[in-house]
Amino acid sequence: MTDRTLTAVADPHPSGATVLAVSGELDHHTAPELSEVIHDLTFDATTPVIIDLTDLVYCDSTGITVLVTTYKRAQASRTPLILVGLNADLTRVFGIVGLDRFFTFRPTVEEAVEALRSPVE
């Protein structure tokens, strides 16, 4: 059996955003851990959420469902939400299933912060 590990740490960014750094494997075994961390985050119009997936090595459909649920929560509370650091495989999956039309992506946290400062897409 493979040892599946996930780390999800939320920290405030000097810009006022919350940065949630996710690393490891996001699958049906570890998705509840990420869901719990996300549940504890503040979602409001004044505190953007940046989810940093730079160190995510695997994500299955359960993990994508957690991200979609997060997107819906962000939309309902008018919280700006940006995903950063997606690898090529995850970017491709988001494109195939059409989620690239809903999520905002940036390569790095700093580019996401800059996009939040000037929210022109």
N, C-alpha and C positions, 0 to 999 in steps of 0.2 A: 504494500500500500504506500502510495506517495504521501509524504508529509506536506499538507497544504497549509501555507501560512499567508496571512494578510496582515498588513499594518496600515492603520488609518489614523492619522494624527492631524488635528485641526489646530491651527495657530493664527492669531491675528497678524495681518500684514500692516506695515506702517501707513498704507493707503486707506485703511479702514475696512478693507475686504477681509474675509476669512478664507484662508488657504487650507484646503484639506488635501494632504499628501497621502496618496494611496500607493502601496507597494506590495508586490508579491502576486498571489493568484486570487482572482475574484471569480468564484464559482459557487455552486449550490452549497458547498461546505462552508465557505467563508462569507458569503453574501450577508448573513444575519449580523456579522460583526460590523460590516460597513453600514448596514441599515441602522444599527444602534447608534453609531457615531453621528450619522446624518440626522437622525431623529433628535439628537441633543443640540444640533446647530440652530442658531437664530436665523430665521428667514424673514426678512423685511426689506422694504424698498431702499433702506439706507445702508444696508450691510451686504454688499455683493459677496457671492460665494464663488471661489475658484477651486475647481477640483483638479489637482495635479496628478496625472496618470503616467508621468514620465517613467516611474519605476514599476509599473504594472507589467507583469510578464505574461499573464494569461487572463482572459475574460470570456466566460461562457454566456449563454442566454440569460441565466439567472442574474449575472452581474449587470448585463445590459438592462434588465428589468429594474434593478435598483437605481441605475442612472436615469431611466425614464421616469420612475416614480419621483426621484429628486427633481427632475425637470418640471413635472406637474406641480409639485409643491412650490417650487420657485415661481412658476407662472401664477399660481393662485395668490401668492403673497407679494407679487411684483418684485421679487428679488432677482437682480441681475445674476446670471449663472454662466460661467465659462469653463469649458473643459480644456485642459492644456496637456501637452506632452504625449498625445496619442501616438502609438507606434503605427507603422504602415498597415499591419494586419487589422488592427482595430479601426483605423480610419476607413479601410476598405469595407469592413462589415457595416459600419455606420452608413456608408454610402449605399451599399446594396439594399439595406432595409429601409432606407429613406430618412434615417434620423439626422442626417447631415443638413436637412432642411429645417430642423428645429433647434438643434444645439448650436452654440457659438463655440468655435475652436480657435485656439491660439497655440503657437509652438512652445511658449514659455510663460511662466508666471508674470515676469516683467512686461511681456507684450500684452498679456491680459489686463494688467493694471493700466497700461497705457491706453488700451482700447476702452476701458471704463472711464478714463478721464476725457476721452473724446469719442463718445458712443456713435460714431458714424460708421456703418458697416460698408 
